[in-house]
Amino acid sequence: MSNTFLQEIDATIILWDVSRFSRLAADMGALELASALERFYEHVERYVQRHGGRIVKFVGDAVLSVVLGTGDVDHAGQALLAITEAARERQSWLDGCLAAGAPAMDFKVVATTGSVLAGYLGTPTVKFWDVLGEPVITAFRLAGIAAERDQFHLFSGELLDACRLRPAAKELEGIQVGGRPVRIFHLEQI
């Protein structure tokens, strides 16, 4: 692991995933699809940056982002603020897509928090900044649950517990991730 810099840090992972992407992609040409995805990535980037986070990577139609728990940052609270803003502006986003002649790319957003490894990782010639760890795995699992349950947003009990100002949230049926129970919530008021 020469020339690799990773640090263990508390962080909140936010995963943004286009709803019914396969169906959308099947009806678009390659350039139209790329343009629609870029529009979605830019939309997500505004929320991530506004709340002190950074985009880690694009995974097809999903955006993996993180808010690091550096200094006195309430990373969990910032993630919930990003989710709240995205929910409030969701219809405006969809209407804007249609007004621009683009497909309405609705999406799901999920979040969880915990300890991650963050930093540059790769080969001696190609390195990318990344985050690794159980919260990333849990976020991808939560995205699948959000799609199955048709929920715009979900977040883990760990995230709720980490918030300095605990918002009103409703607990839903939990899941198992790697043999570990994960409590699931969504915000009651958006």
Rosetta blueprint (number, residue, H / E / L):
1 M L
2 S L
3 N L
4 T L
5 F E
6 L E
7 Q E
8 E E
9 I E
10 D E
11 A E
12 T E
13 I E
14 I E
15 L E
16 W E
17 D E
18 V E
19 S L
20 R L
21 F H
22 S H
23 R H
24 L H
25 A H
26 A H
27 D L
28 M L
29 G L
30 A H
31 L H
32 E H
33 L H
34 A H
35 S H
36 A H
37 L H
38 E H
39 R H
40 F H
41 Y H
42 E H
43 H H
44 V H
45 E H
46 R H
47 Y H
48 V H
49 Q H
50 R H
51 H L
52 G L
53 G L
54 R E
55 I E
56 V E
57 K E
58 F E
59 V E
60 G L
61 D L
62 A E
63 V E
64 L E
65 S E
66 V E
67 V E
68 L E
69 G L
70 T L
71 G L
72 D L
73 V L
74 D L
75 H H
76 A H
77 G H
78 Q H
79 A H
80 L H
81 L H
82 A H
83 I H
84 T H
85 E H
86 A H
87 A H
88 R H
89 E L
90 R H
91 Q H
92 S H
93 W H
94 L H
95 D H
96 G H
97 C H
98 L H
99 A H
100 A L
101 G L
102 A L
103 P L
104 A L
105 M L
106 D L
107 F E
108 K E
109 V E
110 V E
111 A E
112 T E
113 T E
114 G E
115 S E
116 V E
117 L E
118 A E
119 G E
120 Y E
121 L E
122 G E
123 T L
124 P L
125 T L
126 V L
127 K E
128 F E
129 W E
130 D E
131 V E
132 L E
133 G L
134 E H
135 P H
136 V H
137 I H
138 T H
139 A H
140 F H
141 R H
142 L H
143 A H
144 G H
145 I H
146 A H
147 A H
148 E H
149 R H
150 D L
151 Q L
152 F L
153 H E
154 L E
155 F E
156 S E
157 G H
158 E H
159 L H
160 L H
161 D H
162 A H
163 C L
164 R L
165 L L
166 R L
167 P L
168 A L
169 A E
170 K E
171 E E
172 L E
173 E E
174 G E
175 I E
176 Q E
177 V E
178 G L
179 G L
180 R E
181 P E
182 V E
183 R E
184 I E
185 F E
186 H E
187 L E
188 E L
189 Q L
190 I L
